[in-house]
Amino acid sequence: MFKQIWKGWTKAVSVIFTPLFLIVALVQPDAPENMLLGVPLVPVIAAGQGILIGAMVCLGLKILSFKK
């Protein structure tokens, strides 16, 4: 279950935010030059978030199983 949550979160966040960061970096006139450096980091950050969220969900399910 952890792997499904982690991969799903990573793919979803990457698909949504990578094009947004790219559009903002290329279209906005007052965007910082180093914004383009952040575009390849979006999937890495999303993977880190996915790991944390997957761990929290699995931990919550484990705690709930002890209460029943």
N, C-alpha and C positions, 0 to 999 in steps of 0.2 A: 504494500500500500504506500509506503514511504516513497518508493521510486516513481510511482504513478503521480503522486502529488508534486514531487520535485520536478519531474520532467514537464508536467502540464503547466505548472506555474512558470517555469523558465521559458517554454515556448510561447505562452500567451503574453507574458510581459515583453519578451523580445520582439514579437510580431507587432505589438502595439507601439512600443516606445522607440525602437530603432528608427523607423521612418520619421517619427515626429522629431527626434533629435537631429536627423539628417536634414529635414526640411528647415528647421529653425536655424541650423548652422549655415545652410546655404542661402536662405532667402532673407532672413532678418539682417538689415543693414548694420544694426548696432550689437550684433552677437559677437562675443569674444572669439578671437582666432583659434584658441585652444579648444573650442567647443567641438570641432571635428575630431579631436583626439578622444573625446568622450563617447563617440558613436560606437566604436568597437568594444568599449567597456560595458555597454548596456547588457549584453548576454551574460557577462561575467557577474555583474551585480545582480541580475535576475536569478542566476543560479545560486548565489549566496542567499538571497531572500527565499528561494524555493527550498533550500536545505533547512533554513530556520522554520519556515512555515510547516514543512512536512514533519519536522521533529516535534513541533508544538501540537500538531493534530494527532500524531501517533501517541504522544505522551498523554494528551487529553483523553483519547480513547482507552488507553491503558488504565488511567485513573478511574474512569467511569466503569470499567469492568470490575474493579475492586469494590466499588460501591454496591454493585448488584449482587 
